[in-house]
Amino acid sequence: MTGEPVLRVVRGNPDDVEVAALTAAVVALASAAGEEKAEPKAPSRWSDRGAMMRAPLRHGPGAWRASAF
């Protein structure tokens, strides 16, 4: 730390509780901004509804046998 204050009260005379609430709000906003920069995770294959769908059946010789596999 450089010793410089991060927050500065320009007007008024806040008490300790008000300064603590302001500090908590600024910290919460700063941490929320850091979370937005994270790349979203790809959905799991377990939750992929498309994997439950059956592939289209191919037609042609032996297709009825292949449909059972």
Helices and strands as residue ranges (DSSP letters): H 16-36, G 45-47, G 49-52, H 63-66
